[in-house]
């Protein structure tokens, strides 16, 4: 018998050579993830590879008190959410002056593609911890070249926002219509998108609008999509009111959902197989595998706020997604009347345990009786 080497992708090999811990599974507690010295970045860090996917990835970084990362740039997109601490980032392109902006716990920003950048911890006695979601797996598997990814001189001028202070926290709302489809029961759907480079305080961000796209029952949720730095990776911020839950749905791989506040749980399952339950609180990040169903249940006494970082689906730049399937029924979803009745029974029991009123409207299950 020959000793065959295990098959690994270019991304897996590159990640192994980075020399930091790799955390896997469906979820991770971002505040508790173990980190280790990271030579390339000049700080502590660890990868968080959820749901066995190589679409988008995530990592947690920690900058010691008074410290800073190394200067770096790369050809993959990166969006950062600050978990703890405060500091500043300086970024620039060759031939374009440096720009510095400050951030704090709860800030969200994206890095302009392939810009030089460096992060600084603004506190001498406390570490900074942040989580980043990136397009590195796709980029590294596609080009097979560290030199191309990390030492490329190309300047993406089309992605440089032509305003005096692009990281001021200012933004504006755009509205997109979602095409009607004969295969969807919903009509005249719209998507509200917040265009910006920087959101200073995601927990207090107040530009959410009533959700009108039939992923929830009326009154359950407020949300807004976000497009950052002209990237193909985007996301959304959503509040789920106490006593409500989202319809089960599925889509392509890559979505990373970070719990900002509130408590509850999510169910994740492959069609025809058993469901996995992920309990969450602030700081938990989870991600469903490719085309696995999942739904989210708000069972705490305050509304849950989620930040999802994912490929763009309704902004100016579409990422990796089956757009036709998405436009028809959000990448496939299960209506409340068609779900397993045990799902609502479990939800009701969890709400009662927490002293939370179930606010979902009554349902008659199709083909099952009341």
N, C-alpha and C positions, 0 to 999 in steps of 0.2 A: 504494500500500500504506500502510495506517495504522500508526502506531507505537503498538501496543497495550502497555499497561503489564502487566508480569508479574503473575499471580495470586499473592497472598500472604494467609495467614491473619492474623487479629488477633494471634495469638501471634508469628508471624514478624515482623510490623511492630513490635510492642512490643519484641521482642528486638533488632531492628536499632537501635532508638532508644536502647537501653541503652549502646551505644557501646563494647562490649568484644569481644574475639575470640570467635569461635564455631568449635569444633572438631567435625568430623563423622567419619563412618565407622562401623565396627563396634566399635572399641575405642580406648582412649586410655591413655597412661601418665600417671597422675594426678600423679606426682612431677615430670614434665617438661613438663606442659601450660604453654604460654606464657600469662602473665596481663598485664593492663594496668590502669591506673587506672580505678576504677569509681565514678563520682560518686554514684549513688544509695546505694550501700552504704558508701562512705567507706573503701575498701580496694582491693586489686588483685583482679582476677578474670577469669574467662572461662567461657563456656557450653560444655558438652559435650553435643551433640545426637547421639545414636547411633542408627543403623539407620533413619534417615529417619522417625521417629515423632513424633507430637505427643500422646502419652499422658501419660507422665512425662518430666521432663527432669532434667539434672544441671548443676551448675556447680562450678568450683574457685575458692576464695577464698584470698587470702594477706593476713595482717595483719602489717605490719612490726613489728620489735622495739619493745616498749613502746607499741604503738598500740592503737586500738580502732575498731570499726565505728561507723557512725551508728546512732542509735535508729531502729527501724523496726518495722512490723507488716504483715501481709498475710493475705488470705483463702484462700491456698492452703497445704496441708500441706508441711512440710519436715523431713527427717531428715538429720542431720549425722554424718559419720565423720571423726575427726581424723587426718590423715595425718602431721603433724609438729608438735612444739611442745607447749606447755601454756598454759593460761589459765583464763578464767572467763566465765560468761554470767550476766547479770542479766535477769530477765523479770518481767512483771507485767501485770495488766489494770487498767483504770481502776476505782478503788474497791477494788482488792485489793492488799495490800502486796507490795512487791518481794521477790523470792527470788533469791539468788545461789548458784551451785554451780561447782565447779572441775572441769576436765577435762584430759586429757593425750593424747599420741599413743596411738592405739588406742581412744579413747573413742567411744561411739555414743549419740546422744540425739536426741529429736524435740522440736520446739517446739510448745507448745499452740496450737491454731489461733487466729490473729488476736491473739495476745498481743503486747505491746510487748517488745522484747528488744534487747540490745546485747552484743557479744562483746569481750573484752579479751585482749590478748596478755600473758601473765604473765612474759615474758622480755624484757629490754631489748636483748639483743644477737642474738636469733634470731627469724626470722619464724615465724608459725603458718600452716600450710596445712591446709585441710580441703576435703572434697567434700560436697556436699549434693544429695540427690535430692528433687524436689518435684513437686507436682501442678499447677504453674503452667500448663502448656499447656491442660489441660482447663478450668481456672478462667478463664483470660484469654479463651479462645475462646468460652466460654459467656456471660460477662457483658459483654464488649466495653467495659469501663469501668475506666480506671486509678483513678479516684476511688473507685469501689466497692471495688476490690481493695485499695487502699493507705490509704484514709481511711474505713474502716467502723468504727463504734463498737460493733458488736454483740459481746457477751461470751458465749462458748460455755460457760456454767456447767456443762453436762452433761459437758464434757471436762476440767474442772478436777479433778484427783485430790484427794479430801478427806482428805489425810493431812498431818502436820506437815512432813515433809521429802520432797516428791515426787521429788526428784532425788538421793536418797541412794545409789542403786544397788541398792536392795532390789527384789525381784520375787517372783513366785510362778508355779508351773506349773499350767496347765489342760490337760485332755485332751478332745479332740473326736473323735467317731467320724465316719468318712467313709462316707456311705451306700453300701450294696451296690447293684450294678446288674447287670442281666442281660447287659449288653454289656461287662462287665469280668470278667477271669478271677480277680480278687482279692477276698477276703472279709475282713470283720472288721478293716478297716484303721482305725488311729487316728492322730491328729495331736497331738503335744505342743507346747504354746504357752507361751512365757515372757512374762508380762505385766509390763511395767515402763515407766519413762520414760527410764532411763539405764543403760547398761552401761559401767562405768568402763574395762574393758580387754577388748576383743573377742578379741585374740590368746590371752588366758589364760582366757577364759570357759569354765567347766567344767560347764555344765548340759545338755550334749548327751546324747542317748540313741541307742541302736542304731536304725538306720533300718529300719523294718518295713513300708514301704509299697511295696515291689517296684519302686522306681526303680533299685535297684542289686541286684547279687547279694549273698547273705548275707555279712556280715563286711566289706563294702566301705566302709561309711560310718556316721557318727554325725551327728545333726543335731537342730535344734530350731527351730520357727517362733518369731518374735518379734512381739509387738504393743506398739507404743509410743504413749503419750499418747492412747489412745482414737481413733487415726487409722484412716482407711480404707486408708491405705498401711501396709504392714507389711514382713515379710521373713523370712529365715531365715539361720542360721549352719550350715554343713555342713563336716565333715571327710571327705575322700576318701583312704583309705589308699593307700600307694604300690603300684603294680602293678594298680590297679583303674580301671574307668571306668564312667560313668553311662550308662544307656540313652538313646538318642536320643528326644527328646520335643519337643513344640511347644505353644504357647499364645499368648494375646493379647499385644499389645505392652506394653512398659513395664518389664520386669524389667531391673535394672541389677546386674550381678554384679561385686563387687570382690574381688580376690585379696588375702588377708591374709598368707598365707605358702605356701611350697611352689612347685613348678614343674610345668609340663605344657602342655597345649594344649586348645583346644576346636575342634570342627567345627561350622560353621553353613551351612545350605543351604535354599533354597526347593525344595519338592517337584518332582522331575523335573529339577533343574538341578545344576550342579557344586557341590561343597563348597568352602567357604572355611575355611582353617585360621588360628586365632588362637593364637599362642604366648604363654604368660603366666608371670608371676612376681609377687612382691608389688608392689602398686601399680597393676597393670593393671586397668582396668574395661572390661567389654564387655557388649553387649546384642544379642540376636537381634531381627530384624524380626518384624512381626506374622505369626504362624503359620509361621515358619521352623523347621525341625528344628535341634536342636543337642544335642551331648553333650560331656562334660568328661572329660579323661584325666589321671590323676595319674601322672606319669612321673619325678618326682624322688625323692630318697632319704628325704625326710620326708613325712608326710601333708600334703596340701594343705588349707588352710582358706579357704573362700569365705564372703563376706557378700553376700547378695542383698537388694536393696531393691526392692519391687514393690507392686502392688495386693494387698490382702488376699484370700485365697481360703479360709482355714479358721478365721479368728478370729471375733470378735464382730461385725465390720463388714465386709461383703463389698464389694470394689471392683469394677472394671470387668473382668469375666471371664465366659466362658460356663460357668456353674457346672455345668450338666448334663453338658457334655462333659468337664469336669475331673473330676467325680465318677466318671465311667465309666472313664477310663483316663488320668488326669492330663493332660487336654487333648490326648490322643493321644500314644502313645509306640510305639516300634518295639522289639519283643522282640529279644533277642540272636540268636535263631534265625532272625529275619527280616531282619537287617541285611545290608548289603553286606559280604562276607567281606574285602574290601580294608581295611575299617575296623579289624578286629582285626589284620590283617597289619601295617598301619602302626603300630599301637600296640605290637605286639611288637618291631618294629625300633627304635622310639624307646626302649623300656625297655632293650633290650640295649645300645644306645649309651650309656645312662646307668648301666649296671651294676645295673639294678633288675630283680628277679624279677617275671615276669608271674604274677599270682595269680588271674586269672580262671579259672573252671571251664571244662572243655572244652565245645564247642558243636557240635551237628549242625545244619546249616542246612536249613531246611525246603525240600524240593524241589530242593536243590542237592547232596545227598550230604554226606559228612564233610568 
